[in-house]
């Protein structure tokens, strides 16, 4: 999956603070799997970090 400039910037910000979280969130979004409460909390944490 190629990333837009904004998406790349988002993942770069998250990865600088928590690389594992960035990888997990990317996997969840790229795989298209159902978002469970656990994945939702990971995504919210990534958004907070990147914010």
MARZA-350070 format. One record per atom (N, C-alpha, C): atom name; residue number from 0; x negated, y, z; residue in one letter. Coordinates in steps of 0.05 Angstrom, whole numbers. Each point is the difference from the previous one (the first is absolute). Layout:
BEGIN
+------+-----+--------+--------+--------+------+
! atom ! seq !      x !      y !      z ! type !
+------+-----+--------+--------+--------+------+
!   CA ! NUM !      X !      Y !      Z !    A !
...
+------+-----+--------+--------+--------+------+
//
This chain:
BEGIN
+------+-----+--------+--------+--------+------+
! atom ! seq !      x !      y !      z ! type !
+------+-----+--------+--------+--------+------+
!    N !   0 !    -17 !    -23 !      0 !    X !
!   CA !   0 !     17 !     23 !      0 !    X !
!    C !   0 !    -18 !     25 !      0 !    X !
!    N !   1 !      3 !     17 !    -20 !    X !
!   CA !   1 !    -16 !     24 !      0 !    X !
!    C !   1 !     14 !     20 !     18 !    X !
!    N !   2 !    -16 !     17 !     12 !    X !
!   CA !   2 !     11 !     19 !     20 !    X !
!    C !   2 !     -1 !     28 !    -11 !    X !
!    N !   3 !     20 !     16 !      6 !    X !
!   CA !   3 !      0 !     28 !     -7 !    X !
!    C !   3 !    -20 !     14 !     19 !    X !
!    N !   4 !     -6 !     25 !     -7 !    X !
!   CA !   4 !    -19 !     16 !     16 !    X !
!    C !   4 !     11 !      3 !     29 !    X !
!    N !   5 !     26 !      5 !      3 !    X !
!   CA !   5 !     11 !      4 !     27 !    X !
!    C !   5 !     -1 !    -26 !     16 !    X !
!    N !   6 !      6 !    -23 !    -13 !    X !
!   CA !   6 !     -1 !    -25 !     14 !    X !
!    C !   6 !    -28 !     -7 !      8 !    X !
!    N !   7 !    -19 !      4 !    -18 !    X !
!   CA !   7 !    -28 !     -5 !      6 !    X !
!    C !   7 !     -9 !     17 !     24 !    X !
!    N !   8 !      8 !     25 !      0 !    X !
!   CA !   8 !     -7 !     18 !     22 !    X !
!    C !   8 !     12 !    -10 !     27 !    X !
!    N !   9 !     25 !     -8 !     -1 !    X !
!   CA !   9 !     14 !    -11 !     23 !    X !
!    C !   9 !    -16 !    -24 !     12 !    X !
!    N !  10 !     -6 !    -20 !    -17 !    X !
!   CA !  10 !    -14 !    -23 !     10 !    X !
!    C !  10 !    -28 !      6 !      9 !    X !
!    N !  11 !    -13 !     20 !    -13 !    X !
!   CA !  11 !    -27 !      8 !      9 !    X !
!    C !  11 !      1 !     11 !     28 !    X !
!    N !  12 !     20 !     17 !      5 !    X !
!   CA !  12 !      3 !     12 !     27 !    X !
!    C !  12 !      5 !    -21 !     21 !    X !
!    N !  13 !     18 !    -19 !     -6 !    X !
!   CA !  13 !      6 !    -21 !     19 !    X !
!    C !  13 !    -24 !    -18 !      4 !    X !
!    N !  14 !    -14 !     -7 !    -22 !    X !
!   CA !  14 !    -23 !    -18 !      2 !    X !
!    C !  14 !    -23 !     12 !     17 !    X !
!    N !  15 !     -3 !     26 !     -1 !    X !
!   CA !  15 !    -22 !     12 !     15 !    X !
!    C !  15 !      5 !     -4 !     30 !    X !
!    N !  16 !     25 !     -1 !      9 !    X !
!   CA !  16 !      6 !     -3 !     28 !    X !
!    C !  16 !      6 !    -29 !      8 !    X !
!    N !  17 !     12 !    -15 !    -19 !    X !
!   CA !  17 !      7 !    -28 !      6 !    X !
!    C !  17 !      2 !    -16 !    -26 !    X !
!    N !  18 !    -23 !    -11 !     -7 !    X !
!   CA !  18 !     -2 !    -15 !    -25 !    X !
!    C !  18 !     19 !    -23 !     -2 !    X !
!    N !  19 !      1 !    -15 !     22 !    X !
!   CA !  19 !     18 !    -24 !      0 !    X !
!    C !  19 !     29 !      8 !     -4 !    X !
!    N !  20 !      9 !     21 !     12 !    X !
!   CA !  20 !     27 !      9 !     -4 !    X !
!    C !  20 !      5 !      9 !    -29 !    X !
!    N !  21 !    -19 !     13 !    -12 !    X !
!   CA !  21 !      3 !      8 !    -28 !    X !
!    C !  21 !      3 !    -24 !    -18 !    X !
!    N !  22 !    -16 !    -20 !      5 !    X !
!   CA !  22 !      1 !    -25 !    -15 !    X !
!    C !  22 !     27 !    -14 !      3 !    X !
!    N !  23 !      9 !     -2 !     25 !    X !
!   CA !  23 !     26 !    -13 !      6 !    X !
!    C !  23 !     23 !     15 !    -14 !    X !
!    N !  24 !      0 !     26 !      2 !    X !
!   CA !  24 !     22 !     16 !    -12 !    X !
!    C !  24 !     -1 !     -3 !    -30 !    X !
!    N !  25 !    -24 !      1 !    -12 !    X !
!   CA !  25 !     -2 !     -3 !    -29 !    X !
!    C !  25 !     11 !    -27 !     -8 !    X !
!    N !  26 !     -8 !    -21 !     14 !    X !
!   CA !  26 !     10 !    -27 !     -7 !    X !
!    C !  26 !     30 !     -2 !      1 !    X !
!    N !  27 !     12 !     11 !     21 !    X !
!   CA !  27 !     29 !     -1 !      3 !    X !
!    C !  27 !     14 !     14 !    -23 !    X !
!    N !  28 !    -10 !     24 !     -7 !    X !
!   CA !  28 !     12 !     15 !    -21 !    X !
!    C !  28 !     -5 !    -12 !    -28 !    X !
!    N !  29 !    -24 !    -10 !     -4 !    X !
!   CA !  29 !     -7 !    -11 !    -26 !    X !
!    C !  29 !     13 !    -27 !     -6 !    X !
!    N !  30 !      5 !    -16 !     22 !    X !
!   CA !  30 !     11 !    -27 !     -4 !    X !
!    C !  30 !     31 !      1 !     -4 !    X !
!    N !  31 !     13 !     22 !      7 !    X !
!   CA !  31 !     28 !      2 !     -4 !    X !
!    C !  31 !     16 !    -17 !     20 !    X !
!    N !  32 !    -12 !     -9 !     21 !    X !
!   CA !  32 !     14 !    -17 !     20 !    X !
!    C !  32 !     19 !     17 !     16 !    X !
!    N !  33 !     19 !    -13 !     13 !    X !
!   CA !  33 !     20 !     14 !     16 !    X !
!    C !  33 !    -14 !     14 !     24 !    X !
!    N !  34 !      9 !     24 !      5 !    X !
!   CA !  34 !    -12 !     15 !     22 !    X !
!    C !  34 !     14 !     -7 !     26 !    X !
!    N !  35 !    -14 !    -13 !     18 !    X !
!   CA !  35 !     10 !     -7 !     26 !    X !
!    C !  35 !     -6 !     23 !     20 !    X !
!    N !  36 !     11 !     -1 !     24 !    X !
!   CA !  36 !     -7 !     21 !     19 !    X !
!    C !  36 !    -30 !      3 !      6 !    X !
!    N !  37 !    -14 !    -22 !     -1 !    X !
!   CA !  37 !    -29 !      1 !      4 !    X !
!    C !  37 !    -14 !     15 !    -22 !    X !
!    N !  38 !      7 !     -6 !    -25 !    X !
!   CA !  38 !    -11 !     15 !    -22 !    X !
!    C !  38 !      8 !     29 !      0 !    X !
!    N !  39 !     25 !      5 !      7 !    X !
!   CA !  39 !     10 !     28 !      2 !    X !
!    C !  39 !    -16 !     16 !     20 !    X !
!    N !  40 !     -7 !    -12 !     23 !    X !
!   CA !  40 !    -16 !     15 !     20 !    X !
!    C !  40 !    -28 !      4 !    -10 !    X !
!    N !  41 !    -12 !    -19 !    -16 !    X !
!   CA !  41 !    -26 !      5 !    -12 !    X !
!    C !  41 !      0 !     23 !    -19 !    X !
!    N !  42 !     21 !      1 !    -17 !    X !
!   CA !  42 !      2 !     21 !    -20 !    X !
!    C !  42 !      4 !     28 !     15 !    X !
!    N !  43 !     16 !      0 !     21 !    X !
!   CA !  43 !      4 !     25 !     15 !    X !
!    C !  43 !    -26 !      9 !     13 !    X !
!    N !  44 !    -16 !    -19 !     10 !    X !
!   CA !  44 !    -26 !      7 !     12 !    X !
!    C !  44 !    -19 !     11 !    -21 !    X !
!    N !  45 !      0 !    -12 !    -24 !    X !
!   CA !  45 !    -17 !     10 !    -22 !    X !
!    C !  45 !      8 !     28 !     -8 !    X !
!    N !  46 !     26 !      5 !     -2 !    X !
!   CA !  46 !     10 !     27 !     -6 !    X !
!    C !  46 !     -8 !     20 !     21 !    X !
!    N !  47 !      1 !     -8 !     25 !    X !
!   CA !  47 !     -8 !     18 !     22 !    X !
!    C !  47 !    -30 !      7 !     -2 !    X !
!    N !  48 !    -16 !    -20 !     -6 !    X !
!   CA !  48 !    -29 !      4 !     -3 !    X !
!    C !  48 !     -6 !     18 !    -23 !    X !
!    N !  49 !     13 !     -4 !    -23 !    X !
!   CA !  49 !     -6 !     15 !    -24 !    X !
!    C !  49 !     12 !     29 !      1 !    X !
!    N !  50 !     20 !      3 !     18 !    X !
!   CA !  50 !     15 !     25 !      1 !    X !
!    C !  50 !    -17 !     24 !      6 !    X !
+------+-----+--------+--------+--------+------+
//
